[in-house]
């Protein structure tokens, strides 16, 4: 598990392939950076690194809430931070459709698949929906899917850039001024 990762649901949905992501590379780089700074400073910087990671995770959650598509607000309100260890957190939604908003579905998704059928829940029932202001009734709809509405990945990109800088500055201060330097 990485330092800061997208929620597992967003990356490993059973109906969507794993997304190619630079998040894993950033995670590995940050872990290596922490290890290198510990060696160079001769001090344990995990406490401060943990604080930086926790602050960063909260910022990612806040930015992703602001960027999340909003119809009811349920998706944005479900975005949370889960602490896995002092140096590892997950940030992401806890609603099952979060991954579909992030990556899209069907022919319109980032990982195109065939159109899918939507059928009434009750046998013999009909679907009722609005198209261009007109009520439409159908027994089956071949749906092309929804386009992607990324909100987690842009939030990570926006926030993670300065996390490495903060860790480097913290480590350099400890190397040059000692463990109590700020």
N, C-alpha and C positions, 0 to 999 in steps of 0.2 A: 504494500500500500504506500502511496506517496505522501508527500507533505500536504499538498492541497490537491484534491482530485474532484472531478465532477461526480455527482452522485452515480452510483453503480447503475442505476436504472437508465440514466441518460447514455451511458457508454455501452451497456451490454443488454439491450432489450432483446427478448427472444424473437421479436418480429423485425428487428432492425439490425443490420450488421454493425460491428464496432466501427466507430468513426475514426478516421485517421486524425491524430491529434498531436499537437506539439506539447500538450499538457504533460505527457509522460517524460518527454525530454526535459522540460522545465523542472519537473519533480526531481528527476535524477540529478540535474545540475545543482539544485538547491541543497539536496542531501549531501552531495560531494562538497559543495561550498562550505557547509557547516562543518563537515569532517576536516577539511583543509584548514579552516580558521581555528578549530580546536587544536590541531597539531601545531600550527604556526604560533599561536598565542601561548600555548602551554596551559591554557585555562579552559574550563568547561563553559562554553557559551550556549549550552542547550536551553537554559532558563530564558535568556534574552531572545534567542532564536524562537523559542516557543511562544513568547509574547508577540513577536513580530508576525509569526504565522497565524496566531489567533486573531490579531488585529486585521491581518490581510483577509482571512476567511470571513470575518464580519463585513469587511468592505465589499468583498465579492458577493456576498449574500445581499447586501443593500443595493449594489449596482444591478445585480441580476433581477431583483424584485422590481426595480424601476424600469428595466428593459423588457420584462416579461409581457407577452401579449395579454391584454385585459379585456375579458368579456364580463366575467363575474368577479374577478380578483382572486379567485380560489387558487389559481396556479401561483401567482405572485406571493400570496399569503402562505403558501406551503413551503416556500424556499427556506431552508434551515441550515444550520451548521451542526455537524455531529463530530465531536471530539473522539478520535480513535486512540490517541496517545498524545503525550506532550508535543510531539513534532509531526502529528498526522491528523488531518481533519478531512471530512467530506462536506462538500457544499452542494446543495441541489434540492429539487422539489421532492415532495413525498406524495404526489398525485401520479396515478399511472399514466396519464396522458402527457406529462411533461416532456418525455422523449419524443413524442409525435410532434409537438409544437416545435421543439428544437431542430429536428431533422426532416420534418415533413413525412408524408406517407404516399403510398401508391406511385403512380406515374409522375407525380409532382415532387416527390421526396428527393433528398440528396443521394439516396440509394434506391433508385427506381425499381419498383415491382409492378406487377399487373394491377389493373383496376380491381377493386373488391366490391362484393355485393353487400348491400344493406337490405335486410329483410325485417318485416314486422316481428315483434317479440311474440305475439300471439298467433298461432296457426290460423290461416284464413284472414288475418287482419290486413290492414293497409297502412302505408306510410302517408303522413300528411305533412306538407312543408310548403314554404312560400318561395316562389321564383318570380322575380320582377314584380312583386306586389300581388301576384295571383296565387291562390291556393291550388296546390297540385296533390293528387292522390295517386299512389303507385303501390303495386304489390312487391316490386323489387327495384332497387336503384343500383346501377353499375357506377360506382363512385370512383373518380380519377385520383382521389386523395387530396391532401392539403399541402400547400407549399411550406417550406421551412420558415419558421419564425425564430431565428436564433436569439437567445437571450443569455444563456449561461456562457457560451464560448466568448461572445464579445465582452462580457463582464470580466472573465478571467484575463483576457488580453489587456483590457483597460487597467486592471488593478495589479496584475502580477509583475508588470515591468519594473516597478520601483521596489518590489520586495527584495530582489537580489541586491539592489543598491543599498537598501537598509541593512541587510545582513553583512554586506561587505564593509560598510561604514562602521557597524558595530564591532566586527572582527578586527578591523584596522585600529580602532580606538583601543581595543584590548591589547593588541600587539604593541602599540607604541606608547600607551599611557597606563596600561594595567587593567585588571578586571573590573575596577570600580569606575572606569572612565565613561563618560556620557558624551 
